């Protein structure tokens, strides 16, 4: 197993990153031993990973970070960095490597205060790894101040610092930042490739793997969750029943409330798993006395953590809603395909009877209007419109479409 094994359907990207990791390894070795450095290095100090949701932007960046930190002895014998089992690879992949910092948006935006310590760290030498790696998973969520902080760090990086930025497209990143990055664009992996990964790595039955890969249209993370989480499958089944439940105003408003409540419950469950553990670990690190009493002057640190957790819960709820809206879009896309007699394979074969019923009972024009109403709901959520208001407007449009 290597660090690239979970990067599905991205052979070209894997080859480019492997070549860059080889040259990066040679650069560090040359600096340490005085050996000649590569004359035409494929390594650079900043990378931008783009691609549609589910393509594996984060996985590619994380795999590259691991390859840069690889300390396998096989490298000296000509092996490619990124063995997947040495201490450098392992800790980078699971997120505990001291020289791999990960920035993820916990709210709608990445604030400059969230970036300040990381930017400062980027100007220092690696503590014990081969490179100082800064991975920004949601570069499209940098606000003006935090983006300018990143720009200054990318313009004049430390000699052994690497920035890895992930975003849906190059247009989502400031031109001044993306002009200083090497761009790698990932494509959506095939349904067959995702199904194969689920069978090999998760032990999922082949027919189940094929069904969830088809339902998520090649989105690796969502396919994995559908295959392994019964609650996720129940939520998706409920969403696919919504088009038949919005017959009148009352049912449309009720469906909207249930959709928002389900997203809030999903966020609450995730928060329960993470918040208590984070708070206990922080209090222990601060030296809290028995009974949870904090040392003098440390209460503000716990308050900062609580504020971060609140922002994360809000974003998690919106992300859960976005998954439901994606499923609805896929559903109506299948309805439209049936109405137009398209030969495109249906994504939601488990709801084929419902699809055919709606296809017979409406026109392609009304289906397109419904798809547009879902897109309008997603835009409203991005603008921080109250979730219930945005979803109610959508379900009313689905009813009237």
MIPA-675264 format. One record per residue: chain; x, y, z of N, C-alpha, C in turn; residue number from 1. Coordinates in pm, whole numbers. Layout:
ch/nu/nv/nw/cau/cav/caw/cu/cv/cw/i
A/X/Y/Z/X/Y/Z/X/Y/Z/NUM
...
//
This chain:
ch/nu/nv/nw/cau/cav/caw/cu/cv/cw/i
A/84/-119/0/0/0/0/88/124/0/1
A/54/224/-82/126/351/-85/27/463/-49/2
A/80/584/-36/-6/697/0/-105/731/-111/3
A/-81/680/-231/-166/715/-345/-283/619/-364/4
A/-291/514/-285/-390/410/-310/-535/457/-297/5
A/-561/557/-213/-697/607/-195/-732/721/-291/6
A/-638/755/-378/-663/860/-476/-723/794/-600/7
A/-855/796/-610/-926/715/-708/-934/785/-844/8
A/-894/713/-950/-910/763/-1085/-827/886/-1119/9
A/-714/905/-1054/-631/1025/-1075/-488/984/-1108/10
A/-471/895/-1204/-340/843/-1236/-243/954/-1279/11
A/-290/1047/-1361/-203/1154/-1409/-155/1241/-1293/12
A/-246/1276/-1204/-210/1359/-1089/-112/1284/-999/13
A/-137/1155/-976/-47/1076/-892/95/1074/-949/14
A/106/1061/-1080/237/1057/-1143/309/1191/-1128/15
A/236/1302/-1145/298/1434/-1131/346/1458/-988/16
A/264/1419/-892/301/1441/-753/416/1349/-710/17
A/416/1227/-762/526/1135/-731/658/1191/-783/18
A/657/1246/-905/778/1305/-962/824/1424/-879/19
A/729/1506/-836/764/1621/-754/820/1577/-619/20
A/761/1472/-560/809/1422/-431/951/1366/-443/21
A/982/1302/-556/1119/1252/-579/1218/1369/-578/22
A/1183/1476/-651/1274/1591/-657/1282/1662/-523/23
A/1169/1667/-450/1170/1728/-317/1263/1651/-224/24
A/1258/1519/-232/1345/1435/-151/1492/1459/-188/25
A/1518/1473/-318/1655/1498/-363/1705/1634/-315/26
A/1616/1734/-311/1656/1866/-264/1697/1864/-117/27
A/1619/1793/-34/1651/1785/108/1779/1706/129/28
A/1792/1596/56/1913/1514/68/2037/1591/26/29
A/2025/1668/-83/2139/1748/-131/2180/1852/-27/30
A/2079/1916/36/2110/2018/137/2179/1956/258/31
A/2145/1831/289/2202/1766/407/2338/1706/381/32
A/2365/1662/257/2487/1587/228/2583/1660/135/33
A/2534/1768/72/2617/1836/-25/2614/1773/-162/34
A/2526/1677/-184/2513/1613/-315/2449/1711/-414/35
A/2465/1690/-543/2407/1781/-643/2254/1781/-635/36
A/2194/1899/-639/2048/1911/-639/1996/1892/-781/37
A/1870/1853/-798/1812/1840/-931/1823/1972/-1008/38
A/1859/1963/-1133/1877/2085/-1214/1745/2136/-1268/39
A/1648/2052/-1287/1517/2093/-1338/1410/2032/-1248/40
A/1400/2083/-1127/1313/2023/-1027/1166/2042/-1061/41
A/1089/1936/-1039/943/1942/-1056/875/1985/-926/42
A/954/2014/-824/901/2057/-695/888/2208/-694/43
A/783/2257/-629/766/2401/-612/708/2426/-473/44
A/705/2552/-430/670/2585/-292/520/2599/-269/45
A/438/2603/-374/293/2622/-356/218/2547/-465/46
A/112/2477/-423/31/2397/-514/-116/2429/-493/47
A/-192/2426/-602/-336/2447/-595/-407/2325/-654/48
A/-482/2256/-570/-557/2137/-611/-704/2177/-633/49
A/-754/2158/-753/-893/2190/-782/-964/2069/-839/50
A/-1096/2077/-841/-1176/1966/-895/-1314/1967/-833/51
A/-1409/1899/-893/-1546/1897/-842/-1554/1824/-708/52
A/-1664/1846/-634/-1680/1776/-506/-1668/1625/-523/53
A/-1592/1563/-434/-1576/1418/-439/-1462/1370/-526/54
A/-1395/1461/-597/-1286/1419/-685/-1163/1375/-608/55
A/-1148/1425/-485/-1034/1383/-404/-928/1490/-386/56
A/-970/1618/-388/-871/1726/-371/-795/1711/-240/57
A/-869/1693/-130/-805/1683/1/-718/1558/9/58
A/-768/1447/-47/-690/1322/-42/-559/1336/-118/59
A/-564/1404/-235/-442/1423/-314/-341/1508/-238/60
A/-390/1617/-178/-300/1705/-103/-242/1633/18/61
A/-326/1557/89/-279/1484/207/-177/1376/167/62
A/-202/1307/56/-108/1205/9/26/1268/-28/63
A/20/1385/-92/144/1454/-129/220/1497/-3/64
A/146/1548/97/211/1585/223/283/1466/285/65
A/218/1350/280/280/1228/335/404/1190/257/66
A/396/1199/123/512/1163/40/629/1257/69/67
A/602/1384/95/708/1479/125/776/1447/258/68
A/702/1385/349/757/1353/482/807/1209/490/69
A/801/1136/380/837/994/380/983/974/422/70
A/1007/880/514/1143/850/558/1178/703/536/71
A/1109/639/444/1136/499/415/1278/480/364/72
A/1349/380/412/1485/356/362/1487/316/216/73
A/1375/275/160/1370/236/19/1401/354/-73/74
A/1383/477/-23/1411/594/-108/1557/595/-153/75
A/1646/556/-62/1789/556/-95/1823/454/-202/76
A/1734/356/-221/1756/251/-322/1679/278/-450/77
A/1629/402/-463/1558/439/-586/1408/429/-576/78
A/1354/391/-460/1209/382/-444/1146/520/-437/79
A/1022/530/-480/953/659/-477/908/692/-335/80
A/917/819/-293/864/858/-161/713/833/-157/81
A/665/803/-37/521/778/-24/490/632/-2/82
A/572/566/82/555/422/103/423/389/171/83
A/374/482/257/247/460/323/256/396/460/84
A/374/344/500/383/273/628/491/327/721/85
A/583/411/673/685/466/762/621/568/856/86
A/696/611/956/641/704/1054/602/837/989/87
A/684/886/895/652/1012/828/522/1005/751/88
A/505/898/672/382/881/595/261/863/686/89
A/276/774/785/162/740/871/110/861/947/90
A/200/936/1011/154/1050/1090/99/1161/1003/91
A/154/1179/884/100/1281/792/-41/1244/746/92
A/-63/1116/719/-195/1072/670/-302/1083/777/93
A/-266/1056/903/-369/1060/1008/-378/1196/1076/94
A/-292/1291/1034/-302/1428/1083/-230/1459/1211/95
A/-130/1380/1248/-58/1405/1373/89/1444/1351/96
A/131/1460/1227/271/1496/1201/295/1640/1245/97
A/403/1662/1319/431/1794/1375/456/1900/1269/98
A/498/1858/1149/531/1953/1043/429/1952/930/99
A/308/1904/956/198/1914/860/81/1982/932/100
A/55/2106/896/-53/2184/957/-172/2188/862/101
A/-291/2160/914/-412/2157/832/-506/2268/877/102
A/-552/2348/780/-648/2454/807/-779/2417/737/103
A/-886/2407/814/-1019/2376/762/-1117/2481/812/104
A/-1206/2525/727/-1306/2623/768/-1401/2559/869/105
A/-1412/2619/986/-1507/2569/1086/-1638/2647/1079/106
A/-1636/2761/1012/-1757/2839/989/-1771/2868/841/107
A/-1842/2975/809/-1862/3008/668/-1731/3050/601/108
A/-1640/3111/679/-1515/3162/623/-1398/3123/713/109
A/-1278/3123/653/-1155/3109/732/-1110/3250/769/110
A/-1112/3279/898/-1079/3413/945/-928/3427/962/111
A/-883/3552/961/-739/3576/973/-687/3526/1107/112
A/-770/3530/1212/-724/3481/1342/-702/3330/1340/113
A/-773/3261/1249/-753/3116/1235/-622/3085/1161/114
A/-573/3184/1085/-454/3162/1003/-326/3214/1068/115
A/-340/3303/1167/-224/3379/1216/-110/3289/1262/116
A/-139/3192/1349/-33/3106/1402/27/3018/1292/117
A/-59/2973/1200/-9/2886/1093/82/2963/998/118
A/44/3085/964/129/3168/877/264/3192/944/119
A/260/3220/1075/385/3240/1148/470/3112/1144/120
A/405/2999/1160/478/2872/1159/539/2844/1022/121
A/474/2891/915/523/2863/780/661/2924/753/122
A/701/3023/833/832/3087/813/942/3019/895/123
A/909/2910/962/1008/2839/1043/1053/2712/971/124
A/1166/2660/1014/1217/2535/958/1137/2417/1016/125
A/1135/2305/946/1065/2187/1000/1122/2147/1136/126
A/1033/2103/1225/1078/2063/1359/1154/1933/1354/127
A/1096/1833/1288/1166/1704/1277/1138/1635/1144/128
A/1055/1692/1061/1026/1633/930/1118/1688/823/129
A/1087/1651/700/1171/1695/589/1123/1828/531/130
A/993/1855/543/935/1980/493/834/2034/594/131
A/816/2164/593/707/2228/667/589/2239/569/132
A/483/2164/591/371/2157/497/249/2224/558/133
A/190/2318/483/68/2386/525/-43/2348/427/134
A/-142/2276/476/-252/2227/393/-379/2307/425/135
A/-428/2382/328/-551/2461/345/-661/2390/267/136
A/-750/2320/338/-850/2236/273/-962/2315/207/137
A/-989/2435/254/-1100/2514/202/-1051/2653/160/138
A/-960/2658/63/-902/2786/23/-1006/2882/-32/139
A/-1117/2829/-83/-1223/2916/-135/-1294/2992/-24/140
A/-1273/2951/102/-1338/3015/216/-1247/3115/287/141
A/-1131/3142/231/-1046/3248/287/-1115/3383/265/142
A/-1128/3464/371/-1182/3597/349/-1069/3690/307/143
A/-1098/3817/287/-997/3908/232/-873/3915/319/144
A/-893/3925/450/-779/3940/541/-695/3813/548/145
A/-762/3698/561/-687/3572/571/-619/3539/438/146
A/-685/3572/326/-622/3549/195/-497/3634/178/147
A/-502/3757/224/-383/3843/214/-270/3791/301/148
A/-304/3733/417/-201/3674/502/-133/3556/432/149
A/-215/3473/365/-160/3360/290/-74/3410/174/150
A/-121/3514/106/-46/3568/-8/95/3610/33/151
A/105/3680/145/237/3724/191/328/3605/219/152
A/271/3497/274/351/3379/306/392/3304/179/153
A/303/3302/81/333/3230/-44/432/3308/-130/154
A/427/3442/-119/519/3525/-197/664/3505/-155/155
A/689/3493/-26/826/3480/25/833/3364/124/156
A/822/3242/77/818/3127/169/957/3094/223/157
A/958/3024/335/1083/2969/386/1132/2862/290/158
A/1262/2833/290/1319/2741/190/1256/2603/188/159
A/1212/2553/304/1156/2417/306/1010/2417/355/160
A/936/2519/310/793/2526/338/715/2506/209/161
A/609/2427/217/523/2398/101/379/2429/138/162
A/311/2508/55/170/2537/73/88/2450/-22/163
A/-14/2384/30/-105/2301/-49/-246/2357/-30/164
A/-299/2419/-133/-431/2482/-126/-532/2399/-206/165
A/-651/2381/-150/-757/2304/-216/-879/2393/-237/166
A/-937/2389/-356/-1055/2468/-386/-1129/2403/-502/167
A/-1259/2429/-518/-1334/2369/-630/-1280/2410/-767/168
A/-1238/2536/-783/-1187/2582/-912/-1086/2693/-889/169
A/-1009/2725/-993/-908/2831/-979/-975/2966/-955/170
A/-1099/2982/-1008/-1170/3109/-991/-1207/3135/-845/171
A/-1205/3030/-762/-1240/3046/-621/-1123/3098/-537/172
A/-1007/3118/-598/-888/3161/-525/-841/3294/-584/173
A/-792/3382/-497/-743/3512/-544/-643/3495/-658/174
A/-655/3574/-766/-560/3563/-877/-415/3577/-833/175
A/-390/3664/-734/-253/3684/-689/-197/3561/-618/176
A/-284/3482/-558/-240/3358/-493/-222/3248/-597/177
A/-324/3229/-682/-316/3117/-776/-204/3135/-878/178
A/-165/3261/-905/-56/3283/-999/78/3236/-945/179
A/85/3215/-814/209/3170/-750/207/3021/-718/180
A/102/2953/-764/87/2810/-735/97/2727/-863/181
A/143/2604/-848/133/2507/-957/-4/2442/-947/182
A/-77/2442/-1057/-218/2400/-1055/-231/2254/-1099/183
A/-307/2177/-1019/-343/2040/-1055/-495/2028/-1049/184
A/-556/1991/-1160/-702/1977/-1165/-739/1829/-1165/185
A/-823/1790/-1068/-868/1652/-1058/-1005/1638/-1121/186
A/-1032/1523/-1178/-1162/1497/-1240/-1242/1401/-1153/187
A/-1373/1400/-1173/-1459/1309/-1098/-1425/1165/-1135/188
A/-1396/1079/-1038/-1363/939/-1071/-1485/866/-1122/189
A/-1461/761/-1196/-1572/683/-1252/-1645/607/-1142/190
A/-1770/575/-1167/-1850/497/-1072/-1782/364/-1044/191
A/-1729/301/-1148/-1663/171/-1131/-1540/181/-1041/192
A/-1464/290/-1056/-1343/307/-974/-1379/328/-827/193
A/-1485/403/-801/-1528/426/-662/-1579/296/-601/194
A/-1658/221/-678/-1710/93/-628/-1596/-2/-596/195
A/-1495/-6/-681/-1380/-93/-658/-1308/-55/-529/196
A/-1293/76/-504/-1228/120/-380/-1306/74/-258/197
A/-1439/87/-262/-1521/48/-148/-1511/-101/-120/198
A/-1502/-181/-223/-1489/-326/-206/-1352/-359/-147/199
A/-1246/-297/-201/-1109/-330/-159/-1076/-277/-20/200
A/-1114/-151/8/-1068/-87/130/-1169/-92/244/201
A/-1298/-102/211/-1400/-99/316/-1470/-232/335/202
A/-1442/-330/246/-1506/-459/256/-1655/-457/225/203
A/-1700/-360/145/-1841/-348/110/-1876/-452/3/204
A/-1995/-507/13/-2041/-603/-87/-2045/-535/-224/205
A/-2005/-606/-331/-1996/-544/-464/-2125/-478/-512/206
A/-2241/-541/-488/-2365/-480/-536/-2399/-353/-460/207
A/-2370/-352/-328/-2392/-231/-248/-2295/-122/-291/208
A/-2171/-159/-313/-2070/-62/-355/-2108/2/-488/209
A/-2155/-78/-580/-2195/-26/-711/-2315/68/-698/210
A/-2409/34/-611/-2530/116/-595/-2497/252/-535/211
A/-2415/255/-429/-2386/383/-365/-2292/468/-451/212
A/-2202/404/-524/-2114/479/-614/-2196/544/-724/213
A/-2295/472/-774/-2383/526/-879/-2471/638/-822/214
A/-2522/618/-700/-2610/718/-638/-2537/849/-612/215
A/-2409/842/-578/-2333/963/-547/-2254/1014/-667/216
A/-2268/947/-781/-2203/990/-905/-2053/1010/-890/217
A/-1988/914/-822/-1843/916/-812/-1787/1000/-700/218
A/-1870/1048/-608/-1822/1124/-492/-1772/1024/-388/219
A/-1641/1015/-371/-1581/908/-291/-1627/913/-146/220
A/-1618/1029/-81/-1650/1038/62/-1798/1009/88/221
A/-1886/1061/4/-2029/1037/24/-2062/891/-3/222
A/-1998/832/-102/-2022/691/-131/-1977/604/-13/223
A/-1863/639/45/-1813/562/161/-1910/574/278/224
A/-1960/694/301/-2051/712/414/-2184/639/390/225
A/-2237/646/269/-2360/574/239/-2343/424/256/226
A/-2226/375/217/-2201/231/223/-2184/180/366/227
A/-2136/267/455/-2099/220/589/-2186/276/702/228
A/-2272/374/672/-2352/438/776/-2501/421/747/229
A/-2569/334/821/-2713/314/798/-2795/442/814/230
A/-2755/529/907/-2829/655/928/-2821/743/804/231
A/-2706/743/737/-2692/822/615/-2784/769/506/232
A/-2796/638/498/-2887/579/398/-3032/614/429/233
A/-3067/615/557/-3205/652/595/-3234/797/559/234
A/-3138/887/584/-3159/1027/551/-3176/1046/401/235
A/-3096/976/322/-3109/988/176/-3244/935/129/236
A/-3288/823/184/-3418/767/145/-3530/865/175/237
A/-3520/934/290/-3622/1032/325/-3622/1149/227/238
A/-3503/1193/186/-3493/1304/91/-3556/1267/-44/239
A/-3533/1144/-88/-3586/1102/-218/-3737/1085/-217/240
A/-3797/1079/-98/-3943/1072/-89/-4006/1211/-88/241
A/-3925/1314/-66/-3978/1450/-54/-4056/1496/-176/242
A/-4011/1468/-301/-4087/1517/-417/-4232/1472/-422/243
A/-4264/1360/-359/-4402/1313/-360/-4482/1367/-242/244
A/-4418/1443/-153/-4484/1488/-31/-4520/1636/-32/245
A/-4488/1707/-139/-4510/1853/-142/-4631/1887/-229/246
A/-4745/1824/-198/-4866/1844/-278/-4932/1979/-253/247
A/-4924/2030/-129/-4989/2156/-96/-4899/2238/-5/248
A/-4947/2357/33/-4864/2447/113/-4826/2384/246/249
A/-4922/2323/314/-4893/2263/444/-4789/2155/437/250
A/-4802/2065/339/-4705/1956/328/-4568/2007/286/251
A/-4566/2114/204/-4437/2171/162/-4363/2231/281/252
A/-4436/2305/367/-4373/2366/484/-4329/2259/584/253
A/-4409/2153/598/-4373/2045/689/-4248/1974/640/254
A/-4240/1949/509/-4122/1883/453/-3997/1967/474/255
A/-4011/2099/460/-3896/2188/482/-3849/2180/626/256
A/-3942/2183/720/-3905/2175/861/-3834/2044/892/257
A/-3884/1935/837/-3823/1805/863/-3682/1797/804/258
A/-3663/1858/688/-3531/1856/624/-3430/1934/709/259
A/-3471/2050/757/-3382/2132/840/-3356/2062/975/260
A/-3459/2003/1033/-3443/1933/1160/-3346/1815/1147/261
A/-3356/1743/1035/-3266/1629/1012/-3122/1675/1002/262
A/-3100/1789/934/-2964/1843/923/-2912/1888/1059/263
A/-2999/1949/1139/-2958/1992/1273/-2925/1873/1362/264
A/-3001/1766/1349/-2974/1646/1428/-2842/1581/1387/265
A/-2815/1581/1258/-2689/1527/1209/-2572/1608/1266/266
A/-2588/1741/1266/-2483/1827/1322/-2466/1804/1471/267
A/-2578/1784/1541/-2571/1761/1686/-2497/1632/1717/268
A/-2526/1526/1641/-2459/1398/1666/-2309/1409/1642/269
A/-2271/1476/1535/-2129/1494/1508/-2063/1577/1617/270
A/-2134/1680/1665/-2079/1766/1769/-2057/1688/1898/271
A/-2152/1600/1932/-2137/1520/2053/-2011/1434/2049/272
A/-1979/1387/1929/-1861/1301/1914/-1731/1379/1929/273
A/-1733/1508/1893/-1609/1585/1887/-1593/1686/2000/274
A/-1701/1756/2036/-1687/1869/2128/-1639/1828/2267/275
A/-1701/1724/2323/-1664/1682/2458/-1518/1639/2464/276
A/-1476/1561/2364/-1337/1514/2359/-1241/1632/2349/277
A/-1271/1728/2260/-1183/1845/2244/-1175/1927/2373/278
A/-1290/1948/2437/-1292/2029/2559/-1215/1962/2672/279
A/-1235/1830/2688/-1163/1757/2793/-1012/1760/2768/280
A/-971/1743/2642/-829/1744/2610/-768/1882/2636/281
A/-843/1989/2602/-791/2123/2625/-778/2151/2774/282
A/-879/2114/2852/-873/2139/2997/-758/2062/3061/283
A/-736/1940/3013/-624/1862/3066/-491/1929/3031/284
A/-481/1980/2907/-358/2047/2865/-334/2175/2945/285
A/-443/2242/2986/-431/2365/3065/-405/2338/3212/286
A/-415/2211/3251/-390/2175/3390/-508/2197/3481/287
A/-629/2167/3431/-750/2185/3512/-743/2096/3635/288
A/-789/2149/3747/-789/2073/3872/-903/1972/3871/289
A/-899/1881/3965/-1006/1781/3975/-1139/1852/3996/290
A/-1239/1808/3923/-1368/1875/3925/-1384/1974/3811/291
A/-1277/1990/3730/-1286/2073/3611/-1251/2219/3631/292
A/-1206/2258/3751/-1173/2398/3775/-1046/2437/3701/293
A/-1054/2547/3624/-942/2588/3541/-846/2679/3617/294
A/-719/2674/3581/-623/2768/3640/-662/2912/3606/295
A/-621/3004/3689/-653/3145/3667/-599/3192/3531/296
A/-682/3267/3457/-639/3326/3331/-655/3238/3210/297
A/-712/3118/3225/-725/3027/3110/-868/3014/3060/298
A/-965/3077/3126/-1105/3062/3085/-1128/3112/2943/299
A/-1054/3215/2901/-1073/3271/2767/-1034/3171/2659/300
A/-937/3084/2690/-895/2983/2593/-1008/2884/2569/301
A/-1073/2841/2676/-1187/2750/2663/-1301/2819/2590/302
A/-1323/2949/2618/-1428/3024/2549/-1401/3029/2399/303
A/-1275/3048/2359/-1240/3048/2216/-1274/2913/2152/304
A/-1246/2805/2223/-1278/2672/2171/-1429/2657/2156/305
A/-1505/2702/2254/-1651/2692/2246/-1707/2772/2129/306
A/-1650/2889/2103/-1693/2971/1989/-1664/2898/1858/307
A/-1546/2837/1849/-1510/2761/1729/-1607/2644/1708/308
A/-1639/2575/1816/-1729/2460/1806/-1868/2503/1762/309
A/-1913/2620/1809/-2044/2672/1767/-2044/2701/1617/310
A/-1937/2765/1569/-1927/2794/1425/-1923/2664/1345/311
A/-1854/2565/1397/-1845/2437/1326/-1981/2368/1318/312
A/-2060/2375/1427/-2193/2314/1424/-2281/2380/1318/313
A/-2271/2513/1307/-2349/2583/1205/-2309/2539/1066/314
A/-2179/2529/1043/-2135/2486/911/-2173/2341/884/315
A/-2162/2255/985/-2197/2115/968/-2344/2100/929/316
A/-2431/2179/991/-2573/2174/956/-2593/2216/810/317
A/-2525/2322/769/-2539/2366/629/-2480/2264/533/318
A/-2370/2201/572/-2313/2097/486/-2407/1978/473/319
A/-2473/1941/582/-2569/1831/579/-2687/1866/488/320
A/-2733/1990/497/-2839/2036/407/-2794/2031/262/321
A/-2668/2068/239/-2618/2069/102/-2614/1928/44/322
A/-2583/1829/126/-2587/1690/79/-2728/1653/37/323
A/-2827/1692/117/-2967/1663/83/-3005/1733/-47/324
A/-2963/1856/-66/-2996/1930/-188/-2927/1867/-309/325
A/-2808/1816/-289/-2738/1745/-398/-2816/1620/-438/326
A/-2866/1547/-338/-2946/1428/-367/-3074/1465/-443/327
A/-3138/1576/-404/-3259/1620/-473/-3229/1659/-617/328
A/-3118/1729/-637/-3079/1767/-773/-3058/1643/-859/329
A/-2990/1544/-802/-2967/1419/-875/-3099/1351/-908/330
A/-3194/1356/-816/-3325/1294/-838/-3396/1359/-958/331
A/-3403/1492/-958/-3473/1560/-1068/-3396/1552/-1199/332
A/-3264/1538/-1189/-3186/1513/-1311/-3228/1382/-1375/333
A/-3253/1280/-1292/-3301/1152/-1344/-3441/1165/-1405/334
A/-3528/1244/-1339/-3661/1269/-1393/-3650/1332/-1532/335
A/-3563/1432/-1544/-3545/1501/-1672/-3491/1405/-1778/336
A/-3399/1318/-1739/-3344/1221/-1834/-3455/1130/-1889/337
A/-3545/1087/-1802/-3657/1003/-1846/-3751/1081/-1937/338
A/-3777/1206/-1903/-3869/1287/-1985/-3813/1313/-2124/339
A/-3682/1326/-2135/-3620/1356/-2264/-3579/1230/-2339/340
A/-3603/1113/-2278/-3565/989/-2343/-3415/971/-2355/341
A/-3341/1030/-2262/-3196/1022/-2267/-3148/882/-2231/342
A/-3032/846/-2286/-2971/717/-2255/-2872/726/-2139/343
A/-2867/841/-2075/-2780/858/-1958/-2825/763/-1848/344
A/-2730/695/-1786/-2763/601/-1678/-2823/675/-1560/345
A/-2929/620/-1504/-2993/681/-1388/-2905/663/-1265/346
A/-2900/767/-1181/-2823/759/-1057/-2903/694/-946/347
A/-3034/718/-945/-3119/673/-833/-3207/557/-875/348
A/-3144/448/-910/-3219/331/-957/-3307/271/-847/349
A/-3274/299/-720/-3355/247/-611/-3488/322/-597/350
A/-3502/432/-672/-3627/509/-669/-3689/518/-808/351
A/-3666/417/-890/-3706/425/-1031/-3856/440/-1049/352
A/-3935/373/-965/-4081/385/-977/-4126/529/-954/353
A/-4069/594/-853/-4103/733/-824/-4058/824/-937/354
A/-3941/799/-989/-3889/879/-1100/-3984/873/-1219/355
A/-4027/753/-1254/-4114/737/-1370/-4250/803/-1347/356
A/-4299/795/-1224/-4428/856/-1191/-4421/1008/-1210/357
A/-4314/1070/-1159/-4300/1215/-1174/-4272/1254/-1318/358
A/-4197/1171/-1389/-4167/1201/-1529/-4295/1203/-1613/359
A/-4386/1112/-1584/-4513/1107/-1660/-4606/1222/-1621/360
A/-4596/1267/-1495/-4692/1365/-1445/-4649/1510/-1458/361
A/-4536/1537/-1520/-4489/1675/-1534/-4413/1690/-1666/362
A/-4378/1813/-1697/-4306/1842/-1822/-4158/1866/-1795/363
A/-4073/1855/-1899/-3931/1887/-1880/-3910/2030/-1831/364
A/-3995/2124/-1876/-3981/2263/-1834/-4003/2277/-1682/365
A/-4104/2207/-1630/-4129/2215/-1486/-4017/2149/-1407/366
A/-3959/2042/-1462/-3847/1976/-1394/-3726/2069/-1388/367
A/-3700/2141/-1497/-3589/2236/-1498/-3613/2347/-1396/368
A/-3738/2394/-1383/-3767/2497/-1284/-3743/2445/-1142/369
A/-3775/2319/-1120/-3750/2261/-988/-3601/2252/-959/370
A/-3524/2212/-1058/-3378/2207/-1040/-3323/2347/-1011/371
A/-3377/2447/-1079/-3333/2585/-1055/-3369/2630/-913/372
A/-3484/2585/-861/-3523/2625/-725/-3429/2563/-622/373
A/-3378/2444/-649/-3281/2381/-558/-3149/2459/-562/374
A/-3106/2498/-683/-2984/2578/-696/-2999/2712/-624/375
A/-3118/2772/-632/-3142/2900/-564/-3134/2882/-412/376
A/-3182/2768/-362/-3173/2740/-218/-3027/2728/-176/377
A/-2947/2661/-253/-2805/2647/-219/-2736/2783/-219/378
A/-2770/2867/-317/-2712/3003/-321/-2753/3082/-197/379
A/-2880/3069/-158/-2928/3141/-40/-2853/3097/86/380
A/-2830/2968/99/-2756/2918/215/-2613/2970/215/381
A/-2553/2980/97/-2417/3036/87/-2413/3182/131/382
A/-2527/3252/114/-2535/3393/154/-2581/3407/299/383
A/-2583/3294/372/-2621/3292/514/-2767/3328/539/384
A/-2855/3301/442/-2998/3311/467/-3035/3203/569/385
A/-3130/3234/657/-3173/3136/757/-3213/3006/687/386
A/-3159/2891/731/-3185/2764/660/-3332/2734/638/387
A/-3417/2755/741/-3558/2721/726/-3625/2807/619/388
A/-3594/2937/614/-3652/3023/512/-3610/2980/373/389
A/-3482/2947/356/-3432/2906/224/-3496/2775/179/390
A/-3507/2680/272/-3562/2549/235/-3714/2559/213/391
A/-3783/2642/290/-3927/2661/268/-3953/2719/130/392
A/-3874/2816/89/-3891/2874/-45/-3872/2767/-152/393
A/-3776/2678/-129/-3751/2572/-226/-3867/2472/-232/394
A/-3914/2426/-116/-4021/2324/-119/-4149/2382/-176/395
A/-4175/2510/-154/-4292/2573/-215/-4277/2575/-367/396
A/-4155/2602/-414/-4130/2602/-559/-4141/2463/-618/397
A/-4096/2362/-543/-4108/2224/-590/-4255/2186/-605/398
A/-4338/2235/-512/-4480/2205/-519/-4544/2273/-639/399
A/-4503/2398/-664/-4569/2476/-769/-4506/2456/-906/400
A/-4391/2385/-907/-4317/2374/-1034/-4389/2304/-1142/401
//
